[in-house]
Amino acid sequence: MARIFFNGQAMVGGPFHPSVADYLVGPVRTAPGYRFFSIRDVCPGLHPDPAADTSIEGELYDVPLEHLRDVVLPGEPRELELGIITLADGTPSLSMLLARGELDRGVHREITTHGGWRPYLATLGRTA
């Protein structure tokens, strides 16, 4: 099993949640030290930044490794890559992060001040 933090479309109510619903542990937040970006308003991406004092809301899942490899990862956009983050309780977790070089492209809208994907979507008049 692999602990993975989801903060976008795989969360409860999102279009990809059914593929991971059986593995939900519960809501969590990252530790401070992350910036948050919208990728084409389709999905979010975390970016570690030790200078950031923000934490981002999401959900923790305990997913079988085969399911992660065969179902979850193939559906992720090219702008994201698997990485490791720190949760608010200090424990590590897998998560999808902005892929190396993506921040440098300057094309993703920073949404850190919203603190999560759902609050950001609400500003667009959308729900997960």
C-alpha positions in Angstrom: 0.0 0.0 0.0 1.1 3.6 -0.7 0.0 6.6 1.2 -0.8 9.4 -1.3 -2.1 12.9 -0.8 -4.7 14.0 -3.4 -5.7 17.6 -3.7 -7.7 17.8 -6.9 -10.0 15.7 -9.1 -9.5 12.5 -7.1 -10.9 14.0 -3.9 -14.5 13.2 -2.8 -16.9 14.7 -5.4 -14.3 14.9 -8.1 -14.5 13.0 -11.4 -11.7 10.6 -10.6 -12.7 9.9 -7.0 -14.6 6.7 -7.9 -11.2 5.1 -9.0 -9.8 5.6 -5.5 -12.9 5.9 -3.2 -12.3 2.6 -1.5 -8.9 3.7 -0.3 -9.8 7.0 1.4 -8.3 7.6 4.8 -9.6 11.1 5.4 -9.0 14.9 5.0 -5.5 16.2 5.8 -3.4 19.3 5.1 0.2 19.6 4.0 2.7 21.0 6.3 3.6 24.7 5.6 6.0 25.1 2.7 3.9 24.6 -0.5 2.7 26.8 -3.3 -0.3 25.7 -5.3 -1.0 26.2 -9.0 -3.9 25.6 -11.4 -3.1 23.7 -14.6 -5.5 25.0 -17.2 -8.2 25.1 -14.5 -8.4 21.3 -15.0 -6.3 20.1 -12.1 -4.0 21.5 -9.4 -0.3 21.1 -8.9 1.7 21.4 -5.6 5.2 23.0 -5.6 7.5 22.8 -2.6 8.8 26.1 -1.5 10.5 26.3 1.9 9.9 30.1 2.0 6.1 29.6 1.8 4.2 29.6 5.0 1.0 28.0 3.5 -0.4 24.6 3.8 -2.8 23.1 1.3 -5.9 21.0 2.0 -6.5 17.6 0.5 -7.3 14.0 1.3 -5.1 11.1 2.2 -5.5 7.7 0.6 -3.8 4.3 1.2 -3.7 2.8 -2.3 -2.4 -0.6 -3.4 0.9 -0.1 -5.4 -0.5 -1.9 -8.4 -3.6 0.4 -8.5 -1.4 3.4 -8.2 0.8 2.2 -11.1 -1.9 0.8 -13.4 -4.9 3.2 -12.7 -3.9 6.4 -11.0 -0.5 7.4 -12.6 -1.4 6.8 -16.2 -4.3 9.3 -15.8 -2.1 12.1 -14.5 -1.3 15.1 -16.8 2.2 15.5 -18.1 2.6 18.7 -16.0 2.7 16.6 -12.8 5.1 14.0 -11.5 5.1 11.8 -8.4 7.0 13.2 -5.5 7.0 13.2 -1.7 5.5 15.9 0.5 5.2 16.4 4.3 1.8 16.4 5.9 0.7 18.7 8.7 1.4 16.0 11.3 5.0 15.7 10.0 4.7 12.4 8.2 5.7 11.9 4.6 3.3 11.0 1.8 3.4 10.6 -1.9 1.7 13.3 -3.9 1.6 14.7 -7.5 3.8 17.7 -7.8 4.4 20.2 -10.6 6.9 18.4 -12.8 10.5 19.8 -13.0 10.6 22.8 -15.2 6.9 23.5 -15.1 7.1 26.5 -12.8 9.8 28.0 -15.1 7.4 27.9 -18.0 5.3 30.6 -16.3 2.0 29.3 -17.7 0.3 28.0 -14.5 -1.9 30.4 -12.4 -0.8 30.5 -8.7 -3.8 29.8 -6.5 -1.9 29.3 -3.2 -4.0 32.0 -1.4 -7.1 29.8 -1.8 -5.6 27.0 0.3 -7.1 24.2 -1.8 -8.7 23.2 -5.0 -12.3 23.4 -3.9 -12.1 27.0 -2.7 -10.4 27.9 -6.0 -13.1 26.2 -8.1 -15.7 28.1 -6.1 -14.2 31.4 -7.4 -14.9 30.1 -10.9 -18.5 29.1 -10.0 -17.6 25.4 -10.2 -17.5 22.5 -7.8 -15.2 19.5 -7.9 
